[in-house]
Amino acid sequence: MRIVSCIPFAMGASLLLTGCIARTAVDVVTLPVKAVGGAVDATTTSQSEADEKRGRALRKQEERLGKLERQHRKAEQACHGGNDAACREMAQLEDEMEALRRSGY
């Protein structure tokens, strides 16, 4: 009689342990996939991140171009005043501005 009363308990425990073991097996199998997925997310650049990076580069380039244009105007004024060194600087600034325009836009 004592064995008979233990059988339902053993069957219930068996079913519970089977579910627990199955869950653990699924976790063990999916762990490498989750780890690789996280690594891929960490190493890839999303489209929005790429857009932000491109926007920063364009703003930096526009700032540089603005600075060159201001220097060019100064050198141009000095060149018209008869300063030969300013004329050479103006030509150099024109070349740099042209190269910057070709490279970025």
Salt bridges, closest charged atoms under 4 A:
GLU69 OE2 - ARG101 NH2 3.14
GLU76 OE2 - HIS80 NE2 3.85
GLU94 OE2 - HIS72 NE2 2.91
GLU96 OE2 - ARG64 NH2 2.50
GLU98 OE2 - ARG102 NE 3.60
